[in-house]
């Protein structure tokens, strides 16, 4: 199974926006893409259609899943949100579910919750999901002051875990400072990366097809 995990340097950095834009662009190019949010918090009946899992499904036009595989009400890290509902998440069962949903797809996009090391349970994070699925990791961060440090820490954690980096995407921040336009170049200079791009965050990710031009070649090739 070809899979890419989308993670962030922090929460609220544009992971879902990138996932939706990428899912829509890849689907429009003729690839069968399934986008999955394994775990989502701060969920309720009132927010169901606006949650990350639902937005990702709408972007690809997939029939299933239509929401995150695990939804929790508390606006906390997944491990805490699950604990608050006296529930647990079984990693093996979750991986099997992702593999079943991705059967026959050209590419499976998997969006993590929060940053790379945010605890999904007290024993595992997105790192274990990516490692178990053999997925590469696309990192998303905001093009603002502080992202150089956050990106370097995330990239170091990926290297330590032995995971393949698909690339780094910096998104337009909601409140810009003096640093946009310098952060990507700085990260390249520090780490020698070749797959780094900066993109504006349009209101509608479906209109961002041309912005995905630099990112789409980073995705695994379709199996022949």
C-alpha positions in Angstrom: 0.0 0.0 0.0 1.3 3.4 -0.9 0.7 5.7 2.1 1.8 9.2 3.2 1.3 10.4 6.7 0.6 14.2 7.0 1.9 15.6 10.3 2.6 19.0 11.6 5.2 21.0 13.5 2.3 21.8 15.9 -1.5 21.9 15.9 -3.4 24.4 13.8 -0.6 24.7 11.1 -2.7 23.7 8.0 -2.4 19.9 8.0 -6.0 19.4 7.0 -5.9 22.2 4.4 -2.9 20.6 2.8 -4.5 17.2 3.0 -7.7 18.4 1.3 -5.9 20.4 -1.4 -3.6 17.5 -2.1 -6.4 14.9 -2.1 -8.5 17.0 -4.4 -5.6 17.6 -6.8 -4.5 14.0 -6.9 -8.1 12.8 -7.5 -8.5 15.3 -10.3 -5.4 13.9 -11.9 -6.9 10.5 -12.1 -5.4 8.8 -9.1 -7.7 6.9 -6.7 -7.0 8.5 -3.3 -8.3 7.7 0.1 -7.8 10.2 2.9 -8.1 9.0 6.5 -8.0 10.8 9.9 -7.4 7.9 12.3 -8.2 9.9 15.5 -9.8 13.3 15.9 -10.7 15.2 19.1 -13.0 18.1 19.9 -15.8 16.3 18.1 -19.6 16.5 18.5 -22.8 16.0 16.4 -22.9 19.7 15.8 -19.3 19.8 14.3 -19.5 16.5 12.4 -19.6 17.9 8.8 -16.8 20.4 9.6 -14.4 18.0 11.2 -11.1 17.1 9.6 -12.2 13.6 8.8 -15.3 14.8 7.0 -13.4 17.5 5.1 -10.8 15.0 3.9 -13.5 12.7 2.6 -15.2 15.5 0.8 -12.0 16.5 -0.9 -11.4 13.1 -2.5 -15.0 12.2 -3.1 -14.5 8.9 -1.3 -17.4 6.8 -0.1 -15.7 5.6 3.1 -14.6 6.7 5.6 -16.8 9.8 5.9 -15.3 10.8 9.3 -12.4 10.1 11.6 -12.1 6.4 12.6 -12.0 7.4 16.3 -13.9 10.6 17.4 -13.6 12.0 20.9 -15.4 14.9 22.5 -12.7 16.5 24.6 -10.4 19.1 23.0 -7.3 17.3 24.3 -4.5 15.2 22.9 -5.9 11.8 21.7 -4.6 9.8 24.6 -6.2 12.1 27.1 -9.5 12.5 25.1 -9.9 8.7 24.9 -9.2 8.3 28.5 -11.8 10.9 29.4 -14.4 8.7 27.7 -13.1 5.5 29.3 -12.1 4.2 25.8 -8.9 2.8 24.4 -7.4 2.7 20.9 -5.9 -0.6 19.7 -3.0 0.1 17.3 -3.2 -3.3 15.5 -7.0 -2.9 14.9 -6.5 0.6 13.7 -3.8 -0.4 11.3 -5.9 -3.2 9.9 -8.8 -0.8 9.4 -6.6 1.6 7.5 -5.2 -1.1 5.3 -8.7 -2.4 4.6 -9.9 1.1 3.6 -6.9 1.7 1.5 -7.2 -1.6 -0.5 -7.3 -0.8 -4.2 -6.3 2.8 -3.7 -3.4 4.3 -5.6 -2.5 6.4 -2.5 -3.7 6.6 1.1 -3.3 10.0 2.8 -3.3 9.7 6.6 -3.6 12.9 8.7 -2.2 12.7 12.2 -3.6 14.6 15.2 -1.5 17.5 16.4 2.3 17.2 16.0 4.4 14.2 15.3 4.9 13.1 18.9 1.5 14.0 20.2 0.4 10.9 22.1 -2.4 8.9 20.4 -2.1 6.4 23.2 0.4 6.4 26.1 2.4 3.9 24.1 2.4 5.2 20.5 2.3 8.2 18.3 2.0 9.0 14.5 5.6 7.6 14.3 4.3 4.1 15.0 1.5 4.5 12.5 3.9 5.5 9.7 6.4 2.9 10.6 3.8 0.1 10.7 2.3 1.1 7.3 5.7 1.7 5.7 4.5 5.3 5.0 6.6 8.4 4.2 5.8 11.5 6.1 4.8 15.0 4.8 5.5 17.7 7.4 3.4 20.8 7.4 4.3 24.0 9.3 3.3 27.7 9.4 5.6 30.1 7.6 6.1 32.2 10.7 8.7 33.0 13.4 9.6 29.8 15.3 9.0 27.3 12.5 12.7 26.8 11.9 13.1 25.4 15.4 9.9 23.4 15.3 10.7 22.0 11.8 14.2 21.0 12.8 12.9 19.1 15.9 10.3 17.3 13.8 12.7 16.4 11.1 15.2 15.2 13.7 12.5 13.0 15.3 11.7 11.5 11.9 15.3 10.8 11.2 15.8 9.2 14.6 12.7 7.0 13.9 14.1 5.9 10.5 11.1 7.3 8.6 11.2 8.6 5.1 10.5 12.3 4.7 8.2 13.1 1.7 8.8 16.8 2.1 8.1 19.9 4.1 5.3 22.4 3.3 5.1 25.8 4.9 1.7 27.4 4.8 0.7 31.0 4.9 0.1 32.0 8.6 -3.1 33.6 9.8 -1.1 36.4 11.4 2.1 37.0 9.4 5.3 38.4 10.9 8.6 39.5 9.4 9.8 36.0 8.7 7.8 34.6 5.8 10.0 34.2 2.7 13.0 33.5 4.9 12.0 30.3 6.8 12.0 27.8 3.9 15.5 29.0 2.7 16.8 28.8 6.3 15.5 25.2 6.8 17.1 24.2 3.5 20.5 25.8 4.5 20.4 24.1 7.9 19.4 20.6 6.7 20.2 20.5 3.0 16.7 19.5 2.1 15.5 19.6 -1.5 11.8 19.0 -0.9 10.7 22.3 0.8 8.0 24.6 -0.5 5.9 27.5 0.7 2.3 27.9 -0.3 -0.5 30.4 0.3 -3.6 29.1 2.1 -6.6 29.8 -0.1 -10.0 29.8 1.6 -11.1 26.9 -0.6 -8.5 24.1 -0.8 -10.3 22.8 -4.0 -9.1 25.9 -5.7 -5.5 25.2 -4.8 -4.7 22.6 -7.5 -1.9 24.6 -9.1 -0.3 25.1 -5.7 0.0 21.4 -5.4 2.3 21.1 -8.5 5.4 21.1 -6.4 4.1 18.6 -3.9 2.4 16.0 -6.1 5.8 14.6 -7.4 6.8 13.9 -3.8 4.0 11.3 -3.6 4.8 7.6 -4.1 4.3 6.5 -7.7 1.3 4.3 -8.5 2.0 0.6 -8.4 2.0 -0.9 -11.9 
